[in-house]
Amino acid sequence: MYFKTISLENFRNYPDQKLDFHRNLNLILGQNAQGKTNLLESLFIMGLGKSFRTNRDADMIAFGKDFAKAACVVDGERGETGIEVCYQKEGKIIRVNGVKLDRTVDLLENVYIVVFSPEDLKIIKEGPDHRRRFLDRELCQIKPVYYSDLGNYKKVLRQRNVLLRENNPDKNLFSVFDASLADYGIRIVNERKEFTKRLQDISSKIHWDISQGKEFLRISYETKIETKDEFREALERNFESDVYRGFTGTGPHKDDLKIEVNDTDIRTYGSQGQQRTAALSMKLAEIGLIRQETGCSAVLLLDDVMSELDQGRQRYLIEAMKDVQVFLTATEIDEDVKNRLPEGYEFHIENGIAKLLT
């Protein structure tokens, strides 16, 4: 599975751009703020219908313009697929092979994408929201039903939180919201648990290899709820404290991943090297998980991460590039590193204009 082409119109800082891609490596070079990450963002949107950088669709539209459009051709197991996402002031329209989709979830499974950026190196050391986002992003891709459950859960959660902030909220009004939260929530928890087990299996092997057999990585899912009834009872029990705080304090939106190396919690006590190795292992494990679940190869988007990794981790990452299509951005790249990369195309980007170098 790989991208053949992309066309952009008024997308971020791209006024009008069309590019053909190599099925192996696409090296994208340019100075900062020229549009390298914007290009990766447009590719990511083709897979999930939303950005990995912002929740605001309006941010895709170039300043002073009324719309933005990104369109691509993907070649996969089912042949070529055309995907188009058009952003307008009043909303977003997604088409697959010319047919307008009623729901974003119907876009999924056309192309699978793993993105790795300097922000992802924070998966380990930053707050639990980074780790939940990591889980949700990949589960949404490989399980469209999870995408729907998560969206419904967040919608009910927002409604419940609005009610909590009203003056003297009536506890009897919350039974319907609590039932829905418990229903969607336990599905989310169960899917995350299963995903985490499989993530543990693959990422621990990768981490063991990168550390040359010195470190064993263990990942486990941390939650305070195990059943739907437990969740609903906790919501009822914590009602007064939720009213006091003005938000719901229990549920999968508060869960976390526990990440240990040699039985030490590296979220707090790990060295920077251990944290980066664990983050890299988890991201590369996504490629294997997608292949296991779908039978398809993922597209790997690497946004300026080579400069953040030492030579050992760079070598491991380059080895992982051999079986998937890769988009690699950088301001510059060492000749020795370039010589070890797979064959492919090299692009240069300046002021929202990308050119293929020959």
ABEGO torsion letter per residue (X at the ends): XBBABBBBBGBEABABBBBBBBABBBBBBEBBGAGAAAAAAAAAAAAAGBBAABABAAAABBBGBABBBBBBBBBBAAEBBBBBBBBBAAEBBBBBGGBBBABAAAABGABBBBBBBAAAAAAAABBAAAAAAAAAAAAAAABAAAAAAAAAAAAAAAAAAAAAABBGBBAAAAAAAAAAAAAAAAAAAAAAAAAAAAAAAAAAAAAAAAAGGABBBBBBBBBABABAAAAAAAAAAAAAAAAAAGBBABEAAABBBBBBBGGBBAAAABBAAAAAAAAAAAAAAAAAAAAAAAGBBBBBBBBGAAAABBAAAAAAAAAAAAABBBBBBBABBBAAAAAABBBEBBBBBBGGBBBBBX
